Amino acid sequence: MPETKSTSKSTTSYQNMDPIKLQIRSSSRSTALFSRNPRQTSHSPFIAVSIAISIALFVFVYIFFFSSKDSVKYSIIIDGGSTGTRIQCLGTTLTETETGFRFKEGLESLKVNPGLSAYSEDLEGAADLLKELLEFGRSKVPESQWGETEIRLMATAGLRLLDDEVQERILEQCRKVLRLSGFKFRDVWASVITGSDEGVYAWVVANYVFGTLGGNPQHTTGIIELGGASAQVTFFSTEPMPSEFSRSIKFGNFTYSLYSHSFLHFGQNVARNSLRESLIKGDFSPAAESIHKETYIDPCTPKDTCPIHQTFVRF
């Protein structure tokens, strides 16, 4: 969940046009103020300027009346999580209104399983998974915009659980696919983000939804994000913080000093699996309602839950 996001301003069509360059040749002969033969007076500079004005007027009229007043800028984020890999296609539109301009956002997404971390021994499988997501992205972004659409891969706790060497092998396989995607991509745009940065992204999203981003820091909301492999705690603080947990972001006229701490292995899936293993190994005393000593009931699961999910058998 990925650096702080802010909405990018769309560029209008006229900004992408090459400027019209006019080259008016100056005459090597000076025209006398009182010429004996007025028919020989050169009018080429006046004609060239008139043509230039006409061309500029035509371009302006074309842009104003025939070009779309809605300019859409597309971007793509691939979220490499622990439970799955998601592609998010975002289209931001700058729309002209009677009172000015406003932004509209459209989001299309697709999730495939499993996460990239499951392909540590199957790099081709990681490539195939990414190709499936890219096909979805191409169907949502107009082909004429592919070359201008930035695509980024941000992997989270699923890959952070792996050794650095394994992480890099998976990322490099992904980069090979992204280079050929047709979208705008750089190798540094495929990376494993830190847990603290993941928490900051979640904090930004939450406060954007609540409408508190860009306002008084004291009015913002702290978050606890529970992912599949890690949990993040992020909130604004005026107290001194350890440097490894301190993050500072600027949005609008405000700078936010954030405390962001990530707890690896405390995501819901990894934590549940760890608890399951501990129960099976007998690290905990069996609950009073256990039928016999070989069956253990998860004390953290509601009693009305399906028995298959609530009980574990020790082998």
N, C-alpha and C positions, 0 to 999 in steps of 0.2 A: 504494500500500500504505500506506496510506494514514495530529494530536492523538493522545494515548495513549489507547489503549482500555483500559477496565475494565468488568467485568460489572456491569450495573445491577440493583438489587434490585427484584423484582416487587412491585407494590402489590396487597394483598388486596382482596376485593370489599367488605368492610365499610368500607374507607377511602374508597370512592367514594360511599357513601351520605350523604345529608343527615342531620345530627343531628336527633333528635326534640326538638322544642321544646314544652314544656308551659307553658301560661299559666293559672295558678290565680288566679282573682279573689279578692281579699281582701274580706271582708264589711265594709260601712261601719258595721255595728253590732257592738259588743263583746258577746260571750256571757258572761253572768254565771256566776260559779263555782257559785252555788247558784241555779238558775233556779226560778221559781215554776211554770213550765210546761215540763217537760223535753221534751215532744213537739216543741217549737219549736226545739230545739238544732240547729244546722247541722252536717251531717256531710260537706258537699261537699269540704273540703280532704282529708279522709281518703280519700274515694272517688277523687278525682283522683290522689292519690299511688298508690293501689292499682292504678289503671288504668295509670299510668306504669310501675310495676314489672312489670305483666303484659306490656305491650308490649315493654319492654326484654328480658324473659326470652324472649319469642317470637322476637325478632330474633336473640338469641344462639343459641337452639336451631337456628333456620333456618340461620344461618351455619355452625355447627359440624357439623350433620348433613347438610345438603343442598348447601352450596356446595362447589366443587371445592377440594381441598387443594393442587392444582397450579395455580399462577398463571403464565401464559405472557406474557412481554413480547417483542414483536416489534420488529425494527429492520431497515432496508434500507440498504445501501451500494451505490452505483454507482461502479465503478472505471473511469474513463476513461483507459485506457492507450493506448500508441502502436500496439500490434498488434491491439487489439480493445477492446470495451466489455463489462464484466461486471456483472451484478447479483448481489448476495449478500444472501440473505434469512436472517436469524438469528432463531431463537426461543430465548429463555432461560427455563428453568423452575426455579422455586424449589420443591423437593419436600420434604415433611415426612417424616422418617425417625424411627426409634426413638432415634437419637442426636442428633437436631436437624434441620437443614435442609441441603440440598445443591443445587448448581446443575447443570442439564443443558442442554447446548447442541445445537441442531440447525441445520444449515446446508444451504441449497439455493442453487444458483447456475446461471447461464446466461451464456454468452459469445456475442456476435455480432461479426462483422467487417464493415467495418474499424473502426479507432479513430475517435473524434470528430474528430481532426485532419484526417481525409480529407474533411471536409465544409465546408472553409473557403469553398468556392464554391457549396455546396448546403445551405443552412440547413434547408430542408424535409426533406432526406434525414436530417439529424441528428435532427429531430423524429420522423420515422418510426421511426428506429432506437430512440429512447428509448421510444416507444409500445410497440414490440414487447417491450422489457424489462419495462415496467410491467405488461403483460398477464400475464407470468410471475409478477411479484411479487403481483398480485392473486389469482392461483391458489394461492399458498402461504400467504397471510395471510388469516385469517377476515375476512369483510366487516365484522363487528361491531367489529373491531380496527383498521380502516384509519385512522380519525381519530386514533387514539392511537399509530400506528406512524410513527416518524420516518424520513424518507428523505433521504439526503445523496448528493451527487455530488462525487467527488473526482477531478479530472483530474490527470494526471501529466506525464511528459516529452513525450508526444506534442503536447500543447497548449503546453508551455513552449518548444517549437521555433518556434512561431508568434509573430507580432507581437502586442503587447498588444491592439491594436484588433481584430484577428481573433479572438483568444481571447475577448474580451468579447462579440462578436457571437454566437459559438457558445454561450457560456454563457447569454446572455440567451434564446436560442431554447430551450435546455434548461429554463430556469426557467419559461418560459411553459407548457411541457408538464407540469412537475412541480407547478405551482400547481393544475392541474386533475386531478391524479392521484387525489385522494381521500385521499392519505396526508398526514401532518403535515409541512409543509415551510415553510421560510423562505428568502428569496433568498440570504442569506449562507451557506446550507448547500450551495450549488453554487459551487465555486471551483477554482482551480488551486493545488495545494499545492506548497510549495517542495521542492527536491531533498533538503535536509537533513531536513525533516519526513518525507519518504517513507522515508528511511533509518531514522529513529527508529521508524516504524511497523513496518518489516521487522524491526528489532531486537527490538521488543516481542513480535511474533508468534513469532519464533524462540525466544526465551528462555521464553515461555509454554509452547511445545511441549516444550522441554527440562526444564521444571519448575524453572528457576532464577530466574524472575521473582518478586520478593517476598522474595528471600533476599539473602545476602551479595553485594554488587556484585563482589567479587573472583572470585566463582564463575560469573559470567555469561559468555556466549559472544559474541564479536565476529562480525559478518557482512559478507559482500560480496554485495550483491544485484545481479544482472545482469538488467536489464530490456530492453525493446526499443529504447529511445532513450537511456537513461542507466544509469549504474552507481553504486551507493551503497556507501560504506564506513562502518560504524558500530560503535563499541566503547566500553566503559567505560574511563575514564582518570582517573588522579589527577594527571596533569601539566597545567601551564597550557596553555590552548588559545586560538587566535584566536576572537574573539567570533562571527564569522560561521559557525564550525563547532562552536560549543559549544551543547549542549542539556542541559537539566536536567529530569528527570521524577521524580515521586514515586509509589511503589507500595507499599502496605502501610506498614511502618515504615522503609523505606529510600528514600533519595534517590540517584538515579543521575546522575552527571555524564558525559555522552556526547560523544564526538567523532563528528560525522556530516558527511561530505563527499560531495557528489554530483558526478558527472562527466557533463555533458551531451555527447551524441554518442558516448559510449562504451558504449551499450547494444548488445546482440548484433546486432540488425538494422541499426541505423544504422552501426555500426562495420564490418560486413561490406559494406554498400553503399559506404561510403567506400573500403574496400580494393579493391573491384571496380573502382570508377571510376579509382583510381590505377593499377591494373594495366592497364586498357584504355588509359589515356592514356600508358602507358609510363614512369611515374614511377620504376619499379623495374626493375632489370636482370632479364632473363628467367632462369628457373631453368635449370640445366644440362640437365635432362631435357626441355626444351621441344623440340617436333618441329621447328619453324622459328621464325624471328624474329617472325612475326605471331601466334603463339600463346603465351600466358603461363599458367603453372601457378601456382596459388595456393600459396605455401609454407606457409600456415597450415592447409591442409586435409589430413587424413590421406590417404595414397597410395591406400588401398583404397576411397576414396569414389567415388561415381558420377562418371565423367569430365565429365558435364555440369556438376556442381557444382564440380569441381576446376579446370577450364580456362576461360579467358576469351579471346575473340578480339578483337584490336584492329582497329578499322575506320579 
